[in-house]
């Protein structure tokens, strides 16, 4: 996984399945790479079923999570993807969350941003958009990378 990031954000490497965490103030952008044995969604129907499962898992984990948008696309690194945006409360702070699930090879990549709602647009414009626009994925997890 390679991407462009703002140099004024702190980057921390993570142990798998985590890959990285970018931090600035109260905002965090993080990435994961999950090797999957089951077939990943490829068709529109499979992608829609995966989107419904993700929305169900979000609701199961946090019934108060407010989904703002959740759609399937093939526009992220030319791979099937699900992009879910919403608001949640973590540690008594209201945060805007965007979770992008990208399916390539045998890997489900997840890029997630969390920021206080007033900072969301800045994080989207300054971090998430450039990161996703520059993202390159192999479709494999390198267990020895670090």
Buried (B, 14 or more C-beta within 10 A) or exposed (E): BEBEBBEEBEEEEBEBBBBBBBEBEEBBBBBBBEEEEEEBBEEEEBBBEBBEEBBEEBEEEBEEBEBEEBEBEEEBBEBBBBBBBBBBEEEEEEBBBBBBBBBBBBBBBBBBBBBBEEBBEEBBEBBBEBBBEEBEBEBEBEEEEE
